[in-house]
Amino acid sequence: MSVGAPDREEYGPQARPLPFERGTDGPRVVLVGVDGTRTSERAGWYAAGLARRQGAALVVVFVSAPTGFAAMMPGVDAGAVQQAQDELAAEIRRDIRRGAKELGLPITFVCRRGDPYVELRDAADEFQADMVVVGASEQAGHRLVGSVATRLVRTGRWPVVVVP
């Protein structure tokens, strides 16, 4: 996120959860993690459709990894990596703004830096999410080490939907 840009923005006709009646069968707040990959885009659309059908608010969380990791790699310009992350966040922000208007859905966009698992977990707790949606990892190494989705499922605080 660039300096001076808000880390949280709300879009749509009502940028807060819709009235919720206890005893209904749907989530009140659906949180989705996006990172610009194909699977996270599909997860975003899945979460938006679910939130619209259930009359829930949608919280979209974009997490950029700290540039400190990039700075340690030889031949990688940390500033360029951060600029790419900022541009991706701006693109996602535009798409969300357009989607909120088209779908008539209250959407909160949150942009954070850090470990994706930690930031998604903390955001889910902060917004009192009733469900977390993420895309399946496309990296082969995550099968051995564990993906963000696997770690969220193991946390066991909310239902987690992993979209392929």
N, C-alpha and C positions, 0 to 999 in steps of 0.2 A: 504494500500500500504506500502510495507516495505521501510525502510530508504534507500536512494540511488537509488531506482527504479524510472524510469521516469513516470510522470503522464500522458503522452501522447505518443503514438507510432503509426506509420503509416505503413501499409502493403499493398502489392499488386503491380501490374504492374505500376500503376500511383497513388501515394499517394496524389492526389489532385483532385478536381472536374474536370470532363470531360468538354469539351467545351459545352457551353449552348447557345442556340439560343432563344432569346425572342420570345414569341408567341407559343412556343411548349407547350404541355399539361402536361408535367411531372415535378416532383420535381428535383431540382439540388442537394440538400443535404437532405438525410434521416437520422434522428437521432433515435436511439433505445436505450432504457434503459434496462439493464440486471442485474439480481441479483442472478442467479443460480437456480431459480424456474422453474418448468415445463412451466408455462405460459410465462415467460420471454424468455425461450429458443425458444418457438414457435414464439414469437414476433421477436426474432433475425432472425430466418429463413425467416419469412414473409418479414421483412425489407430488408434482403439480396436479396431475389428474386425480390422484387419491385425495389430496387436500380439497380440491374443487368438489368432488363427489361427496365427501364427508362434511363439508362446510367447515373445514379446519383452516387455521392460519398456516402459512408455509414459511419456514425459516431456512434460507439458503446460506451455507457457510463455505467460504472460500479460504483455504489455508495455504499460504505460501511458506515454503521452507526457508529458514534463515539463510542469509547470504554468507554467513560465516563458514558453512560447509563448502560452498563454491570457492571461497577465497583460499581454502587449503589445497585445492586441486591445482596442479601446475597447468598453466596455459589458459585458465578460465578467469575471465574478468567479472568480478563480483558485481560491479555496477551494471554491466550488461545483463547479467542474470536477473538482478532486481528490476531493471527496466522492463524486461520481458514479462516478469511476474506482474508488474503494475499494469502493463498493456493488456494482459490476459484478464486481470481483475476488472479493468475498465470495459472490456468487451463483454464479460459476463454480466456486469452491472447494466449495460445497455440492453442485453437480451432479457434480463429480468424485468426491467422497466417496461419493455414492450410486452412481455408475457403477462405481467400483472394487469396491464390495460386490456389486452385481448381476452384474458380469462376472467376478468373481474374478481381477482383473487388477492387477498391481503398477503403481501410478501415482504419479509424483512431480509435484507441482504447484510451479511456480516463478513467482514474481511479481517483475517487474523494472520499472524506469523507464528511459526513454531512447528512442533511435532503434530502432524495431522490427527493422530489418535487423541492426544491430550487436548487439543483445541476443540475437536468435535465432542469429546466427552464433556468438557467444561461448558460448551455452548448448549448441549442437550440439557444439562443440569440447570444452567442459567435461565433458559427459556421454558423449562419444565416440559420438555418434549414428551409426547406420548408415543412417538415412534421415530426411529432413525433410519434413513435410507441412504445407502452408499452404493457405488458401482464396484463390481468385482475387480480385483487387481489384475492387470495384464502382465505383470512382471513375474518371470519364472522364479526368481529368488524368494518371493513372498510365500511360495509353497513350503519352503523350508523354515524361514524365519518367522513367518506369520504376517498377514496383511492387516491393514487398518480394520477391515471388516471383521476379521477373526478376533481381533483384540476387543472390538466393540461388543461382539456377541458374548465373549467371555466375561465382560464387565457385568452383564446380566441386569442392567437397570431399566432397560426399555426393550420392546421388540425391535429387532434390527432386520431390515429387508435388504438383501444384497442382490442388486440387479446385474445380470450378466451383460 
